[in-house]
């Protein structure tokens, strides 16, 4: 499972790099269902002038469209940074089965603010390729200061 998780997280990191190049906060996400990527996304809040256009929200919408339904049961989200409370709540409503994230977000992450936002059956794996995700975030914010 670890090699598969790492492969998909690297796909999410590639999405984060696209966001970085667009001067968006570099967070990327992919949603996998039955060993197939059904959604790829990155932050688009600046591009769309939309505070809700987080990578996870974009991925949820794309995956639901691909599946033809709003529930993401039997799906895994790979995201480079711990979801915020808004995204965690949306993932909870979508009943996603599993979340794998890279870097923690101690300031704005759901674990600090809304730890019960996810669906009770959702499992979470934290810290996969966290250093790579955190480095990209640090590079982004250092360049903006």
N, C-alpha and C positions, 0 to 999 in steps of 0.2 A: 504493500500500500504506500509506503514512504516514497518509493521511486515514482509511482503514479502521481501522488500528491505533489511531489517536487516538479514534475513535468507540467502539471496544470498551473502551479504557482508561477512557474517561469513564463507561462502564457499571460498570466495576470500582470507580471512585471513588465512584459513587453507592452501591454496596454498602458501601464503607468508611464513608461518611457514616451509613448505617443502623447499622453497628457502633458508631460514635462516639456516636450518640444512645442506644444501649443500654448505654453505658459499657463496651463491649468495646474492646480494642485495635483501632483503625480500619484494618483491612486488608480489602480487598474483592477478589473474583475473579470472572471469568466464563470459561467455556470455550466456544469457538466451533468448530463443525464445518460445513464447507461453507457458510460465510457465514451461519450461524444460531447464535444463542446457545442452547446446550443445557443450560447450568448457570449459576446465579448463586449466590454465597455470600459470607458475611462471617464474621469470627471469632465463635465461639460458646463460647469456653472458659469464660467466667464463667457464662453462661446454663446450660450443660450440666454445669458442674463437671468438665470433661474437658480435660486438657492437650493432647490430640490434635485438638481441634475447631478447628483453624486453617482459615482461609478456603479454602486450597488443598485440604485434606483433604475438606472439605464439598463443594467443587466436583467433586473427583475422584469421590466416591461418587455424586453426583447425575448427573454425565455418564455414568458407567458404567451406571447404572440406565436412563437415557434411551436409550443405545445398545444395551443388552442384552448387554454384554460388558465385560471388565475392561481392555481395551486402548484407548488414546486416540490411536491412529494417525490421522493426518490431522486432528488437533485442535490448537488453539492455546489456551494459558492466558494470560489477561491478569490480572495481579495487581499491586496497588499498591506492594508492597514486595518486595524480593528474598526468595525462599523460604528458609526455614531448612533445615538438613540433613535433618530428618525429612520435610518436604514434598518436598524435592528427591529424596530416595530413593523416596518414593511415586510421584512423577511419573516417575522412572526406571523403576520396575516397571510403571507404566501405559504406558510407551513413548510418552509424549506427543511429538508432532512438533516443537512450537515453544512457547517461553515468551517472553512480553513482560512485563517488569516495570518499575515506576516507580523508586522510590527504592531506593538500595542500603542494605543493613543490614550495616555494617562490623563490628558486634559479634557478631551471631548469624546472618548470612547464610551460605548454603551455600558461596559462593566462598572464604571464609576458612577454613571448617572441613572441608568435604567437597567439593572442587571436581570430583571425578569421580563424584558421586552420580547425575547424570542419565544417561539412555540415551545411548550414543555418537552416535546419529543426531539427537538433539534439538538444535535451534538456539535460540539465546538472543539477544534484543534487550533491552538494558538502557537505562534512563534516560528512558523515555517518560513525559512529564508528571511527572517526578520531583519538581519543586518543589512541585506541588500535593499529591502524596502525602506528602512530607516535612513540609509545613506542617500537614497534618491530624494527623500523628503528633505533632509538636511541641506543637500546641494541646492534644491529649489528655493528654500527659504533664505539661505545665505545669499543667493544671487539677488534676491528681492530687497535685501536690507542695505 
